[in-house]
Amino acid sequence: MQDDDNISEFKANDQNIIENKELNFYEALIPVVILMSMLAYNIFFVEDQEWFGAYTNQIILLLGGLVAAIVGAFNKVSFSRMLVEIWENLKSIFIPIMILLLVGALAGTWLVSGVIPAMVYYGLQVLSPEIFLPASVIIAAIISIATGSSWTTSATVGIALVGIGTALGINPGMIAGAVISGAYFGDKMSPLSDTTNLAPAMAGTDLFTHIKYMTYTTVPTIIITLIVFGIISMNIETSGSADISSLLGTIDTTFNISPWLFAVPAVVIALILLKTKPLIALGAGVLLAAVFAFIFQADILNSLADSKLGALITAVLTDTQITTENEKLNDLFSAGGMNGMLWTIFLIICAMVFGGIMDAIGALARITKALLSVATTIFGLFASTVISCLGLNAIASDQYLAIVIPGKMFKKAFEDRGLAPENLSRTLEDSGTVTSVLIPWNTCGAYQSGVLGVGVAEYFMYAIFNWLSPFTTLLFAALNIKIRQISSKKR
């Protein structure tokens, strides 16, 4: 039975934070330790990382949730409360799941309509290998600032940049890392971004003060990122101009390439800039691409199925492979449709189940409070906030919880130390928003990996902006650089 005297909760931007006095810190860690141990065992000791088959990570997350449920049962948390929190988590990902399905459909229709081949065709002529990676960072950053969404950026220009770079012979992990670095820089700095609005709301400051204060840590980090990618670009071996000419000829022979095909992504981006709902914008992109496929790629459609409509339905729902004379392009010109997104969707669902149970039993709040209790200095307070955000991205598998819970828990501590709220909001973004994409089972990591077709392990070290940001914010705290005070209280 649930003891209402021991369990309390409060809402913050539609996120429940539950505290359980019955649960101690070590009990809260049990599910985390077991989950991480199983994941580590699978990564380091299981061949092909398929301990339980193709859905190993999903099953491990569910087993971790089962352990959390047992811990909760021993600490007077009812099964019904756990189900309520799981359901709340699942409701919160309904739209992201629909977006993922539409992105799968988008990839399929953009392939058969010639949109992706056209992007690759013209991109190969404009983006030289020597500038490709830093250019990818800048392009992704511009689109993300304009749209306020790293997800939309990856689903549009991100897919194209991975295709172009792969055709140039550049490591897909490098390309994905560059795209993600730029996309999350833009996401952080855009007033249209949901996380950029959420962080100051949790910390108690206003949006534009928050954005201005973030520039102190974010701009140096993106500059370092661009320098590193510039150095990498100048030292990587690529396919060479002769091979590029061959690729261009093969694309031109296989598809009917026209600048008019760029109207499809242009319409999608325009709709997003006009603040159209993502589902509508992406859905319009799928429908418009289908129309363009009939107009420009009739021969391609006829070669894929008995009817043009059948070929389009296949492209939307399942695997599509367009065979060319070049093996490298054969790998590039394939898409999984909605079916290709199911593994990612199942991973997100299982992560939400685990996170929901951990929240229901009060484990998330208990772990965060324990970190807060050891923050005896200003640097310790910043470090505890960073660790809390990183931990919640891994445990709760959700960047919003990684902002909301530390934001609520650490707000008073920052005030008591005489620190302005923008210190907290900046730290939440530097360590909560950007690191979510580095966790394979986090909603962001699963999404980016699924959309770009590059595993988190492959792009992790190249997502320089994302893993460097927490170190930058800690360096600023350690050196007392731009740490704004609201009073003369002693540290």
LINNOR-V887281 format. One record per residue. RES is the residue in one small letter. PHI is phi in radians with two decimals (NA if undefined). Layout:
BEGIN
res: (RES/RES)
phi: (PHI/PHI)
END
This chain:
BEGIN
res: (m/q/d/d/d/n/i/s/e/f/k/a/n/d/q/n/i/i/e/n/k/e/l/n/f/y/e/a/l/i/p/v/v/i/l/m/s/m/l/a/y/n/i/f/f/v/e/d/q/e/w/f/g/a/y/t/n/q/i/i/l/l/l/g/g/l/v/a/a/i/v/g/a/f/n/k/v/s/f/s/r/m/l/v/e/i/w/e/n/l/k/s/i/f/i/p/i/m/i/l/l/l/v/g/a/l/a/g/t/w/l/v/s/g/v/i/p/a/m/v/y/y/g/l/q/v/l/s/p/e/i/f/l/p/a/s/v/i/i/a/a/i/i/s/i/a/t/g/s/s/w/t/t/s/a/t/v/g/i/a/l/v/g/i/g/t/a/l/g/i/n/p/g/m/i/a/g/a/v/i/s/g/a/y/f/g/d/k/m/s/p/l/s/d/t/t/n/l/a/p/a/m/a/g/t/d/l/f/t/h/i/k/y/m/t/y/t/t/v/p/t/i/i/i/t/l/i/v/f/g/i/i/s/m/n/i/e/t/s/g/s/a/d/i/s/s/l/l/g/t/i/d/t/t/f/n/i/s/p/w/l/f/a/v/p/a/v/v/i/a/l/i/l/l/k/t/k/p/l/i/a/l/g/a/g/v/l/l/a/a/v/f/a/f/i/f/q/a/d/i/l/n/s/l/a/d/s/k/l/g/a/l/i/t/a/v/l/t/d/t/q/i/t/t/e/n/e/k/l/n/d/l/f/s/a/g/g/m/n/g/m/l/w/t/i/f/l/i/i/c/a/m/v/f/g/g/i/m/d/a/i/g/a/l/a/r/i/t/k/a/l/l/s/v/a/t/t/i/f/g/l/f/a/s/t/v/i/s/c/l/g/l/n/a/i/a/s/d/q/y/l/a/i/v/i/p/g/k/m/f/k/k/a/f/e/d/r/g/l/a/p/e/n/l/s/r/t/l/e/d/s/g/t/v/t/s/v/l/i/p/w/n/t/c/g/a/y/q/s/g/v/l/g/v/g/v/a/e/y/f/m/y/a/i/f/n/w/l/s/p/f/t/t/l/l/f/a/a/l/n/i/k/i/r/q/i/s/s/k/k/r)
phi: (NA/-1.47/-1.72/-1.18/-1.29/-1.75/-2.07/-2.38/-2.62/-2.45/-1.72/-2.46/0.89/1.18/-2.00/-1.46/-2.10/-1.91/-1.95/-2.27/-1.19/-1.27/-1.59/-1.69/-1.06/-1.20/-1.17/-1.12/-1.40/-0.95/-1.08/-1.15/-1.09/-1.15/-1.05/-1.13/-1.14/-1.15/-1.12/-1.13/-1.04/-1.14/-1.25/-1.68/-2.11/-1.81/-1.13/1.11/0.91/-2.23/-1.00/-1.99/1.60/-1.13/-1.86/-1.03/-1.07/-1.11/-1.15/-1.07/-1.09/-1.17/-1.13/-1.08/-1.13/-1.10/-1.08/-1.07/-1.13/-1.14/-1.06/-1.12/-1.07/-1.30/-2.09/1.12/-1.86/-1.30/-1.09/-1.12/-1.12/-1.07/-1.11/-1.09/-1.19/-1.06/-1.10/-1.08/-1.11/-1.15/-1.09/-1.22/-1.84/-1.05/-1.13/-0.98/-1.17/-1.09/-1.11/-1.05/-1.09/-1.19/-1.12/-1.07/-1.13/-1.08/-1.06/-1.16/-1.26/-1.19/-1.27/-1.25/-1.45/1.63/-1.12/-1.13/-1.01/-1.16/-1.05/-1.15/-1.04/-1.34/-1.12/-1.08/-1.48/-1.78/-1.63/-1.38/-1.00/-1.14/-2.10/-1.06/-1.16/-1.10/-1.11/-1.12/-1.04/-1.16/-1.06/-1.11/-1.13/-1.10/-1.12/-1.21/-1.10/-1.19/-1.68/1.31/-2.46/-1.22/-1.12/-1.12/-1.03/-1.15/-1.29/-1.97/-1.20/-1.06/-1.05/-1.13/-1.14/-1.10/-1.12/-1.14/-1.11/-1.10/-1.12/-1.37/1.57/-1.53/-0.94/-1.01/-1.09/-1.11/-1.12/-1.06/-1.09/-1.16/-1.07/-1.15/-1.03/-1.17/-1.12/-1.38/-1.07/-1.11/-1.04/-1.13/-1.63/-1.53/-1.19/-1.49/-1.32/-1.17/-1.21/-1.20/-1.49/-1.23/-1.03/-1.16/-1.11/-1.23/-1.48/1.67/-2.18/-1.72/-1.03/-1.34/-1.12/-1.08/-1.10/-1.06/-1.24/-1.18/-1.04/-1.08/-1.70/-1.31/-1.13/-1.03/-1.16/-1.25/-1.15/-1.05/-1.03/-1.13/-1.12/-1.08/-1.16/-1.12/-1.15/-1.06/-1.07/-1.35/-2.08/-1.58/-1.61/-2.10/-1.25/1.60/-1.15/-1.10/-1.19/-1.09/-1.06/-1.13/-1.11/-1.06/-1.12/-1.14/-1.10/-1.13/-1.30/-1.38/-2.02/-1.58/-1.50/-2.60/-1.04/-1.07/-1.11/-1.23/-1.09/-1.14/-1.12/-1.09/-1.13/-1.06/-1.14/-1.09/-1.08/-1.20/-1.10/-1.47/1.12/-1.24/-1.04/-0.94/-1.08/-1.22/-1.09/-1.21/-1.07/-1.11/-1.12/-1.19/-1.13/-1.15/-1.11/-1.09/-1.10/-1.16/-1.11/-1.11/-1.34/-1.79/-2.18/-1.05/-1.15/-1.09/-1.07/-1.12/-1.37/-1.61/-2.76/-1.19/-2.38/-1.09/-1.12/-1.07/-1.12/-1.18/-1.09/-1.08/-1.10/-1.26/-1.66/-2.52/-1.21/-2.30/-2.27/-1.83/-1.56/-2.18/-1.36/-1.86/-1.10/-1.09/-1.27/-1.08/-1.18/-1.31/-1.58/-2.44/-2.56/-1.73/1.05/-1.07/-1.05/-1.18/-1.68/-1.12/-1.05/-1.13/-1.11/-1.09/-1.10/-1.10/-1.07/-1.14/-1.11/-1.20/-1.13/-1.07/-1.09/-1.11/-1.19/-1.06/-1.23/-1.09/-1.48/1.49/-1.20/-1.10/-1.15/-1.13/-1.14/-1.14/-1.11/-1.11/-1.14/-1.11/-1.18/-1.69/-1.47/-1.63/-2.17/-1.11/-1.08/-1.07/-1.15/-1.09/-1.11/-1.13/-1.11/-1.07/-1.09/-1.08/-1.13/-1.09/-1.11/-1.24/-1.09/-1.43/-1.44/-1.50/1.05/-2.63/-1.21/-1.20/-1.12/-1.23/-1.74/-1.17/-1.14/-1.09/-1.03/-1.23/-1.23/-1.71/-1.01/-1.17/-1.09/-1.14/-1.11/-1.12/-1.52/1.28/-1.72/-1.10/-1.08/-1.18/-1.07/-1.23/-1.09/-1.15/-1.15/-1.07/-1.28/-1.13/-2.11/-1.66/-1.12/-1.37/-1.51/-1.03/-1.32/-1.58/-1.80/-1.01/-1.69/-1.20/-0.96/-1.25/-1.08/-1.13/-1.12/-1.07/-1.09/-1.18/-1.26/-1.44/1.26/-2.26/-1.15/-1.00/-1.07/-1.30/-1.75/-0.89/-1.18/-1.61/-1.43/-1.05/-1.03/-1.25/-1.48/-1.39/-0.98/-1.07/-1.16/-1.12/-1.16/-1.24/-1.11/-1.07/-1.20/-1.14/-1.63/0.99/-1.67/0.91/-1.80/-1.36/-1.74/-2.01/-2.73/-1.72/-1.08/-1.29/-1.40)
END
